[in-house]
Amino acid sequence: MTVIELENIGKQYRLGYVGSGTLRGDMQRWWARMRGHEDPTLTIGLENKLDTIEGEYVWALRDINLKVEQGEVLGIIGKNGAGKSTMLKLLSRVTSPTTGVIRVRGRIASLLEVGTGFHGELTGRENIFINGAILGMTKQEIRSKFDEIVDFAGVAKYIDTPVKRYSSGMYVRLAFAVAAHLEPEILIVDEVLAVGDAEFQKKAIGKMQDISAGQGRTVLFVSHNMASVQKLCNRGVLMEKGMIRFEGDIVETTDLYLSKNRLFEIRHQEVNDYILNEQVTIKKMSFSKAFINPFEEFNIELEINSTIENIYDGLAVLIYDSNDNRIAVIDLRDERFLNISIKRFEIETHIELQGLISKEYYVGLAVGSKLFTANVFNLFKITVLEHDNQSSFRHYPLSVMGQTFIKAHNNKIKTYEN
């Protein structure tokens, strides 16, 4: 059964200010809109445009047609400003569409931002009962779910404290727990889970899976975390500039989104002609992928030029986290390096990044010889994706410094003497 239907939906906002400045202008604009005519107060020569702000108006959404079936988990993805949150606000009746019709069958619980519907001066306990009443629950129904909500949110100690004193994580945990446990037919979640810690995010995703699969309720999920979207959703919508650009299987949708963004990331996974010191230059260093699955092999290519001959006894790719902590070393040393004096070499190797958790990392390089040692970090950026089998990772041995050591294999090497 179709529980959500959007037909020719558009949402238009006026830039800068709302009114025309006069009562007469406001009445003219209203009468023109009622008859389906253009705004008569527009400056001559200006038009309502979707992807520019040359006129006084901008279309946040345009020509949206979408159907969502009961029990479906729909992932809505896209860049910031694509119109995702605007569409959810229309569904939640926070605002109304400029054009088109929205049909919803069932009770909606929305979590559009941290603490949606909460009053800062009221306690957590009071906010639970108020939110339940807004959702149409009776006092007895809320009481029956109360302990379960508090336990899920993990805020029992603070339940009688005004929520204005909660941290953002506590706020969102309680808000999500209320929305998920008070049995709405449709649950709308917009990126707020990014505020919670990793343990809560995992628990929240598990709860949304129970809601959809076990209880047959519908979930609309907006997130920039593609691993979470793929794990939770079975169908996806990709939005661009206020319009639906693709609708289909969630893996196809996320792959299309990532492929569009790889045009930007490609600049961050290769460097050329980087000067290490007076003698040595990195002519080329690259990873074959910017988004890396822990169980997939990828290639590293490296070319080093030197103005003098060296016997290289150290060569490693360095992986850093966002705090510049070195957390992994990929050892590229090879016996073929140890006994010859060379000016230039090229190396290509295949590697896996098991043992690294899902997050962004920065790539550096360490080069050592009999004559010098040179280290550089933050050459470019990579992202390790989340995998369902994180617990079965074969972790590499750790040094006392807590760094993961990875030995490269199947090296292809070209060396140039003289």
Secondary structure, 3 states (H helix, E strand, C coil): CEEEEEEEEEEEEECCCCCCCCHHHHHHHHHHHHCCCCCCCCCCCCCCECCCCCCCEEEEEEEEEEEEECCCEEEEECCCCCCHHHHHHHHCCCCCCCEEEEEECCCEEEECCCCCCCCCCCEHHHHHHHHHHHCCCCHHHHHHHHHHHHHHHCCHHHCCCEHHHCCHHHHHHHHHHHHHHCCCCEEEEECHHHHCCHHHHHHHHHHHHHHHHHCCCEEEEECCCHHHHHHHCCEEEEEECCEEEEEEEHHHHHHHHHHHHHHHHHHHCEEEEEECCCCEEEEEEEECCCEECCCCCEEEEEEEEEEEEECEEEEEEEEECCCCCEEEEEECCCHHHCCCCEEEEEEEEEECCCCCCCEEEEEEEEEEECCCEEEEEEEEEEEECCCCCHHHCCCCCECCCCCEEEECEEEEEEEECC
